[in-house]
Amino acid sequence: MIITPIIPAPVALEDGSVLFAACHRSLKEEASMTETVRRGIGMKLRPVRMIPFTTIFGVLPLLLAQDPGAEIQKLPAGVVVGGLIASGDVTLTVMLLIIQAVIRAGIE
C-alpha cells in the first residue's frame, strides 16, 4: 500500500520537464520573462493536463467497480486519482515559480 502515493511522482516530473522545455524554447526566441512563461503555458497546458487525465481514465474502472472485493481496489485507486490531480495543480504552480526564478537568475 505504500507504493500508491509514489505513483504520481513520475507524472509530475514529466509534466514539469515538458513545461520547462517549452519555456526554455520560448526564452531562446528573445522573449521577456512574462512572455516566456505565458508562451510556455499556452503551448503545453493541454499536454500537461492530458498526461494525468489519461492515467485517471485508466484507473476509473477500479474506482467505480461494484464487484465483490472492489472495496480493496477503491482505496489505492482513490489515492492515485487524488495524487494525480494534486500533482498536476502543484506542477502548474510550483514549476512556473521555479522557471521564473531560473530565468531571473540567468538574466542577472
QUIFEN-V941102 format. One record per run of one state. SS is the DSSP state (A for helix, B for strand, O for the rest). FROM is the first residue (numbers start at 0). LEN is the number of residues. If there is no record, write none. Layout:
ss/from/len
SS/FROM/LEN
SS/FROM/LEN
This chain:
ss/from/len
O/0/3
A/3/25
O/28/4
A/32/32
O/64/5
A/69/38
O/107/1
